[in-house]
């Protein structure tokens, strides 16, 4: 079964990336509409396409909404590293809803 994903482009050693990953992992993404799974991608891995590295390497952390049927990707706005856990869940729902309305 394919899944809709919330992709976090991240970098090892980046405290902002790690903090965002930790807060997102505490949110029940499977209860979102559509349900999501978190996929953390290290932007510095050798198998990352050059186009992705060129686009996001200096921008991490970056959140991408990937919907599987049909396959579509949407870049979400930059999130504040100071956002609280509760506000992050609200922010995600709001921004995902906006992207779904513009599909």
Secondary structure, 3 states (H helix, E strand, C coil): CCCEEEEEEECCCCHHHHHHHHHHHCCCHHHCCCCEEEEEEECCCCCCCHHHHHHHCCCCCEEEEEEECCEEEEECCCCCCCCCHHHHHHHHHHHHHHHHHCC
